[in-house]
Amino acid sequence: MMEDSMIYFKRKIYNTMLKWKSERDGGTALLIQGARRIGKSTIAEEFARHEYKSYILIDFSKVSKEVSDLFNDISDLNYLFLRLQFIYQVQLYERESVIIFDEVQLQPLARQAIKHLVKDHRYDYIETGSLISVRSRSRNILVPSEETKVDMYPMDYEEFRWALGDTATVPLMRTAFERKMPLGDAVHRKLMRDFRLYMLVGGMPQAVSAYIRTNNFAVVDQAKRDIIALYEEDFGKIDASGRAKALYDAIPAQLSRNALRYQVGKAIKDERVERIVNIVKEMEDSMTVNVAYHSDDPNAGLALTKNEEYFKMYASDTGLFVTLAFKDSDIVENVIYDKLLNDKLSTNLGYVYENVIAQMLRATGKNLFYHTIPYAEGKKFYETDFVIPDKHKISPVEVKSSGYKTHKSLDEFCAKFSDRIMNRYLVYTKDYKRENGVDCVPVYMTMFL
């Protein structure tokens, strides 16, 4: 069986890294941060192998005490570099080599040393870390300002298509979106089936690798369960009382209720939202969840109007979300997967689509916001699923997993904030069409919004 680490997937962050290398020329270290198991270490090593004459990879999750202790005293850098070259049996070349600090949060003194290493300017430095621990373990060190930070997410839909050897689909979709033209029934049906596969497998490299290797959803599901178990273990570091884990496990149930916000009391008995705001913030920082906040007065400066106690929570990866939703039952002969793939699962799967749209918007760098407007004496609400900044205005996004004949929430939002609207989007499961000033966009085109 091929090791997961041996399968290399093309990732868009590679171009960001190239830009850093040429523009900064060793003036900063590159810190790649993101959730665990999204491929940070793999991309760092792949980049080092192709873009430098030589590299040393120091993995602090399994490093010897001898190497770890080298960072206790860095007053003599010549000695440090000599020792590293000897221990790793790699020759370093001035301005042509890179040193990777993998899982740097496990040796805070190595991260603190970055300031002096960058100033020395002999070599380049790439750090990888999961934010959950980077924050908690950096409290007692002087965090270097000589870092260029980049966020890494699970594989987006285009990266997933690349992994399957398909480079034609996304450019076709992009052209159709830009020209505002439908693709036709047969093409659309195929694209929806392909996209549902992405929803099931997700963008975690381990799960994608398992799918390519075995073409068996039971194996894919097991890979995802392993990652979820790892995340739940991590949540114990955020909050030993188990509240973070409980909030995460309840995501599918919360979304399926179609409530206007995450109901904390239903996930954790007798808990109140104001008491867990900080836990939610740390979960968001760990990049294992995506949080959409209520924008109380949506305008171009969405972040200024966010209500931290009124939020919705999504899993950062929809493949993990599907496994999380059925976590308590064993995967029965792939029935759930098979039915989902063929669009035959009877449950209203609107909430799965909502999760994937949140993931796709986040992957393009957008922060997530939504808005509600009361009607019927304030007891019922129109809800706009997502509000995104669009040039100097905003664009509302309504998600429909089935019919689309009515989009009352979208209409009410546009009537109330008419002078702030750039585009009106209805994201749904049918082919592209434009109707009464609304762009009805198939879910797989969300990445272009």
C-alpha positions in Angstrom: 0.0 0.0 0.0 1.3 3.4 -0.9 2.0 5.7 2.0 -0.3 8.8 2.0 2.8 11.0 2.3 4.1 9.6 -1.0 1.1 10.9 -3.0 1.7 14.5 -3.8 -1.2 16.7 -4.8 -0.8 19.9 -6.7 -1.8 22.8 -4.4 -2.5 26.5 -5.2 -0.5 27.6 -2.2 2.7 26.6 -4.1 2.4 29.8 -6.2 2.0 31.9 -3.0 5.2 30.3 -1.8 7.1 31.0 -5.0 6.0 34.7 -4.7 7.3 34.8 -1.1 10.6 33.3 -2.1 11.2 35.8 -5.0 9.8 38.9 -3.3 11.1 38.5 0.2 14.4 36.9 -0.7 15.0 35.6 2.8 13.8 38.8 4.5 11.1 36.8 6.3 10.4 33.2 7.3 7.2 31.7 5.7 4.7 30.4 8.3 2.1 28.0 6.8 -0.7 27.7 9.3 -3.8 25.6 9.2 -5.7 22.7 10.7 -3.9 19.4 11.1 -3.7 16.9 8.2 -4.3 19.4 5.4 -0.9 18.8 3.8 1.3 21.6 5.3 4.3 19.4 5.8 4.0 17.8 2.4 3.8 21.1 0.5 6.8 22.5 2.5 9.0 19.6 1.6 7.9 19.4 -2.0 8.7 23.2 -2.4 12.1 22.7 -0.7 12.9 19.8 -3.0 12.1 21.6 -6.2 13.1 25.2 -5.4 16.3 24.9 -3.5 19.7 23.2 -3.9 19.4 21.4 -0.6 17.1 21.5 2.5 16.9 20.2 6.1 13.5 19.2 7.5 13.3 19.4 11.3 10.1 17.7 12.4 9.5 18.8 15.9 6.9 16.1 16.5 9.6 13.4 16.4 12.9 15.2 16.7 15.7 14.0 19.0 16.4 15.8 22.2 19.8 16.6 20.7 18.3 18.7 17.9 15.6 20.2 20.0 18.2 21.4 22.6 20.2 23.2 19.9 17.6 26.0 20.1 18.1 26.6 23.8 21.1 28.7 23.0 21.5 30.3 19.5 24.3 32.7 20.3 26.6 30.9 18.0 24.8 30.3 14.6 27.9 28.9 13.0 27.8 26.1 15.5 24.1 25.6 15.1 24.4 25.2 11.3 27.4 22.9 11.6 25.5 20.6 14.0 22.4 20.5 11.9 24.4 19.6 8.7 26.2 16.9 10.6 23.1 15.4 12.2 21.0 15.4 9.1 23.9 14.7 6.7 22.9 17.5 4.4 25.2 20.3 3.1 23.7 23.7 3.3 24.5 26.4 0.6 24.3 30.1 1.4 21.2 31.6 -0.2 20.4 28.3 -1.9 19.2 26.2 1.0 16.1 26.2 3.2 15.5 24.9 6.7 11.9 23.7 7.4 10.6 23.8 11.0 7.8 21.3 10.8 5.2 21.5 13.7 7.2 24.5 15.0 4.7 25.0 17.8 6.2 22.0 19.6 9.5 23.9 20.0 8.6 27.5 20.8 12.3 28.4 21.1 12.9 27.5 17.5 10.1 29.9 16.5 11.6 32.6 18.7 15.0 32.0 17.0 13.5 33.0 13.6 14.2 36.7 14.3 18.0 36.0 14.5 18.1 33.4 11.7 16.3 35.7 9.2 18.6 38.5 10.2 21.7 36.2 9.6 20.3 35.8 6.0 22.3 32.7 5.1 19.3 30.4 4.4 15.6 30.6 3.9 13.1 29.3 6.6 9.7 27.7 6.3 7.6 27.0 9.4 4.5 24.9 9.5 2.1 24.7 12.5 -1.5 24.1 13.5 -2.8 27.4 14.9 -4.5 25.7 17.8 -1.1 25.0 19.3 0.9 27.8 17.8 -1.2 30.3 19.8 -1.2 28.4 23.1 2.5 27.6 23.0 3.6 31.0 21.9 2.5 32.8 25.1 5.9 32.7 26.8 8.1 33.5 23.8 8.9 36.6 21.8 6.9 36.0 18.6 9.0 37.0 15.6 7.7 39.8 13.4 9.9 38.5 10.6 7.2 36.0 9.5 5.0 36.0 6.4 1.9 34.1 7.4 -0.2 32.1 4.9 -3.4 30.2 5.7 -3.8 26.8 4.2 -7.2 25.1 3.8 -8.4 21.7 2.7 -8.1 21.1 -1.0 -10.6 23.2 -2.9 -12.8 21.9 -5.6 -10.3 22.7 -8.4 -7.4 21.0 -6.5 -9.7 18.0 -6.0 -10.3 17.8 -9.8 -6.6 18.1 -10.4 -6.0 15.2 -8.0 -8.4 13.1 -10.2 -6.4 14.1 -13.3 -9.0 16.6 -14.5 -7.8 20.0 -15.6 -10.6 20.8 -18.0 -13.7 21.0 -15.8 -13.0 24.1 -13.8 -11.9 26.3 -16.7 -15.1 25.3 -18.5 -17.2 26.3 -15.5 -15.3 29.6 -15.1 -16.0 30.5 -18.7 -19.7 29.7 -18.3 -19.9 31.8 -15.2 -18.1 34.8 -16.7 -20.3 34.6 -19.8 -23.4 34.0 -17.7 -24.4 31.0 -19.8 -26.0 27.7 -19.0 -24.0 24.5 -19.7 -26.9 22.3 -20.8 -28.7 19.4 -19.0 -26.2 16.6 -19.8 -23.1 18.6 -18.8 -24.8 20.0 -15.7 -25.9 16.6 -14.6 -22.3 15.2 -14.9 -20.9 18.3 -13.1 -23.3 17.9 -10.2 -22.4 14.2 -9.9 -18.7 15.1 -9.9 -19.3 17.8 -7.3 -21.3 15.5 -5.0 -18.2 13.2 -5.0 -16.2 16.1 -3.7 -18.8 16.7 -1.0 -18.5 13.1 0.1 -14.7 12.6 -0.1 -13.9 16.2 0.9 -10.5 17.9 0.6 -8.4 16.3 3.3 -5.4 14.8 1.4 -5.6 11.6 3.3 -9.2 11.0 2.3 -8.6 12.0 -1.3 -5.6 9.7 -1.4 -7.7 6.8 0.1 -10.3 7.4 -2.6 -7.8 7.4 -5.5 -6.0 4.3 -4.1 -9.0 2.1 -3.3 -12.1 3.6 -4.9 -13.8 2.4 -1.7 -15.9 4.7 0.4 -15.5 2.6 3.5 -11.7 3.2 3.4 -12.3 6.9 2.7 -14.7 7.1 5.7 -12.2 5.5 8.0 -9.5 8.0 6.9 -11.9 10.8 7.8 -12.9 9.2 11.2 -9.2 9.1 12.1 -8.9 12.9 11.3 -12.0 13.7 13.3 -10.6 11.7 16.3 -7.4 13.8 16.0 -9.4 17.1 16.0 -11.5 16.0 19.0 -8.3 15.3 20.9 -7.0 18.7 19.9 -10.2 20.3 21.2 -9.3 19.0 24.6 -6.3 21.4 24.5 -8.6 24.3 23.8 -11.0 23.4 26.6 -10.4 20.5 29.0 -14.1 20.5 30.1 -15.1 19.0 26.7 -17.2 21.9 25.5 -15.2 22.5 22.3 -15.6 18.8 21.4 -19.4 19.0 22.1 -19.8 22.1 20.0 -17.9 20.4 17.1 -19.8 17.1 17.3 -23.2 19.0 17.3 -22.5 20.9 14.0 -24.6 18.6 11.7 -27.5 18.5 14.2 -27.4 22.3 14.6 -27.5 22.9 10.8 -30.2 20.3 10.1 -32.5 22.2 12.6 -32.4 25.2 10.3 -32.3 27.5 13.3 -31.3 31.2 12.9 -28.1 30.6 15.0 -26.1 28.0 16.8 -28.2 27.0 19.8 -25.5 26.5 22.4 -27.9 25.2 25.1 -28.9 22.3 22.8 -25.2 21.2 22.2 -24.2 21.7 25.9 -26.9 21.4 28.5 -27.6 24.6 30.4 -24.6 26.4 28.7 -25.0 30.0 27.6 -23.6 31.6 24.5 -21.7 34.4 26.2 -19.7 31.9 28.2 -18.4 30.1 25.2 -17.5 33.0 22.9 -13.8 32.6 23.5 -13.9 28.8 22.9 -15.6 29.5 19.6 -12.9 32.0 18.7 -10.2 29.4 19.4 -12.0 26.8 17.4 -12.2 29.2 14.5 -8.5 30.0 14.9 -7.7 26.3 14.8 -9.2 26.3 11.3 -11.1 23.1 12.0 -14.4 25.0 11.8 -15.8 27.9 9.7 -17.9 30.3 11.7 -20.4 32.7 10.0 -21.3 35.6 12.2 -24.5 37.6 12.1 -23.9 41.0 10.5 -26.3 43.4 12.3 -26.0 46.1 9.7 -24.5 44.6 6.5 -22.4 47.0 4.5 -19.0 47.0 2.8 -17.3 46.9 6.2 -18.9 43.6 7.3 -16.3 42.9 10.1 -17.4 46.1 11.9 -21.0 44.9 12.2 -20.5 41.3 13.4 -22.3 40.0 16.4 -20.0 37.5 18.2 -22.9 35.9 20.1 -25.0 35.2 17.1 -23.3 32.8 14.8 -23.5 29.6 12.8 -20.8 26.9 12.8 -19.7 24.7 9.9 -17.1 22.0 9.6 -14.0 23.2 7.7 -14.2 20.2 5.4 -17.5 18.9 4.0 -16.1 15.4 3.6 -15.5 15.4 7.4 -19.0 17.0 7.9 -20.6 14.0 6.1 -18.7 11.5 8.3 -19.5 13.6 11.4 -23.2 13.6 10.6 -23.3 9.7 10.5 -20.5 9.2 13.1 -22.5 7.0 15.4 -23.4 4.5 12.8 -21.0 2.3 11.0 -20.8 2.9 7.3 -23.2 0.3 6.0 -22.0 -1.1 2.7 -21.5 2.4 1.5 -25.3 3.0 1.3 -25.2 6.6 2.5 -22.4 7.4 0.1 -24.0 5.6 -2.8 -27.3 7.4 -2.3 -25.7 10.7 -1.7 -23.6 10.3 -4.8 -26.7 9.5 -6.9 -28.8 12.2 -5.3 -31.2 9.6 -3.9 -30.9 10.3 -0.1 -34.4 11.2 1.1 -33.3 13.5 3.9 -33.3 17.2 3.0 -29.6 17.7 2.4 -29.8 21.4 2.3 -27.5 21.7 5.3 -24.7 19.7 3.5 -24.9 22.1 0.6 -24.8 25.0 3.1 -21.6 23.6 4.7 -19.8 23.1 1.3 -20.7 26.7 0.2 -19.3 28.0 3.5 -16.1 26.0 2.8 -15.8 27.2 -0.8 -16.3 30.9 0.2 -13.7 30.5 3.0 -11.2 28.9 0.6 -11.3 32.0 -1.6 -10.3 34.1 1.5 -13.8 35.5 2.4 -14.9 35.8 5.9 -18.4 34.5 6.6 -21.4 36.6 7.5 -25.2 36.2 7.3 -28.2 38.4 8.1 -31.8 38.0 9.3 -34.8 40.3 8.8 -37.8 39.8 11.2 -41.4 39.6 9.8 -44.7 38.5 11.3 -44.4 40.6 14.5 -40.7 39.6 15.0 -41.5 35.9 15.5 -40.3 34.7 12.1 -37.3 35.8 10.1 -36.1 36.0 6.5 -32.6 34.7 6.5 -29.9 35.5 4.0 -27.4 32.6 4.2 -24.3 34.5 3.3 -23.4 38.1 2.7 -20.1 38.7 0.8 -18.2 41.9 0.2 -18.2 42.7 -3.5 -16.0 45.7 -4.6 -17.3 48.6 -2.6 -20.7 47.0 -2.0 -22.2 43.7 -0.8 -23.8 40.7 -2.5 -26.4 38.5 -0.7 -26.3 34.7 -1.3 -29.3 32.5 -0.7 -28.8 28.7 -0.7 -31.4 26.3 -2.1 -30.9 22.6 -2.2 -34.0 21.9 -4.3 -36.6 24.3 -5.8 -35.8 27.9 -6.5 -39.1 29.4 -7.7 -39.3 31.7 -4.7 -36.4 33.5 -2.9 -38.2 35.7 -0.5 -35.3 36.1 1.8 -33.1 37.4 -1.0 -35.9 39.7 -2.2 -36.5 41.2 1.2 -32.7 41.7 1.8 -32.4 43.5 -1.6 -35.4 45.7 -0.9 -34.1 46.7 2.5 -30.5 47.4 1.5 -31.1 48.3 -2.2 -28.4 51.0 -2.3 -25.7 48.6 -1.1 -26.3 45.7 -3.4 -23.8 44.7 -6.1 -25.0 41.2 -7.2 -27.9 38.9 -6.1 -27.0 35.2 -6.0 -29.2 32.2 -5.6 -26.9 29.1 -5.2 -28.7 25.9 -6.1 -28.5 22.5 -7.7 -29.7 23.4 -11.2 -28.0 24.8 -14.3 -27.0 28.5 -14.5 -29.8 31.0 -15.3 -30.4 34.7 -14.8 -33.9 35.6 -13.8 -35.3 39.0 -12.7 -31.9 40.4 -11.8 -30.9 37.3 -9.8 -28.0 35.1 -10.8 -29.1 31.5 -10.2 -25.7 29.8 -9.9 -25.1 26.0 -9.7 -23.4 25.1 -6.4 -20.2 24.0 -8.1 -19.6 27.6 -9.3 -19.6 29.1 -5.8 -15.8 29.5 -6.0 -16.3 32.3 -8.6 -18.6 34.5 -6.5 
